[in-house]
Amino acid sequence: MLRIYGLILIVVIITIVVIMTSPAFYNPWPALYGFLVISEDPRTSDVIIALSGGPGRDIYAAELYKAGLSRRIIMSGISPSAGQMAERAVVMGVKREDIILEERSVSTFQNALFTREIMVGKGFQSAIVVSSPYHMRRTKMVFERVFKGSGVRLIYCAAPPGLDINTPLGAEYARRTVIMEYIKLLYYWARY
């Protein structure tokens, strides 16, 4: 029964996207992109979780650390990505001993799963989760599901810069990214 509702939802969303992207319709990209973006005000937390996969995520995590919002950062992503993120954070002034590497994850779901293991093991009760703006809705959906019942408080902060959807130079890449993110969002919604 749940699969039928999921398939119906997928068909409805695809239909809406097709209609909204037709030349006869207005420019839907700002609205489609805007729906994906979730960014809350950062608050002091036990740890910052920076997800690999997009530019600026590690830099923003380092800035939050330097602003005193946390004394620890988890760099989450497959090796060598997490290590490279850690190196950039160290260059920005983060103490190497304050960085925890999670180098097993290859997906947003695994980012959540493996960082939850670290958080529970270290007794962390709160985290700022950092990712790209377009990735935040899926990140929040997955992390909320994985952390459900854990008692951990999660805050979602989008790392600048966002996608440039209004200029010809950035529009092509941004549109492909937004379309792919909606496909991934639907897949994750149905799968996890």
Buried (B, 14 or more C-beta within 10 A) or exposed (E): EEEEEBEEEBEEBEEEBEEBBEEEEEEBBEEBBEBBBBBBEBEEBBBBBBBBBBEBBBBBBBBBBEEEBBEBBBBBBBEEBBBBBBBBBBEBEBEEEBBBBBBBBEBBBBBBBBBBEBBEEEEBEBBBBBBBBBBBBBBBBBBEEBBEEEEBBBBBBBBEEBBEBEEEEBBEEBBEBBBEBBBBBBEBBBEB
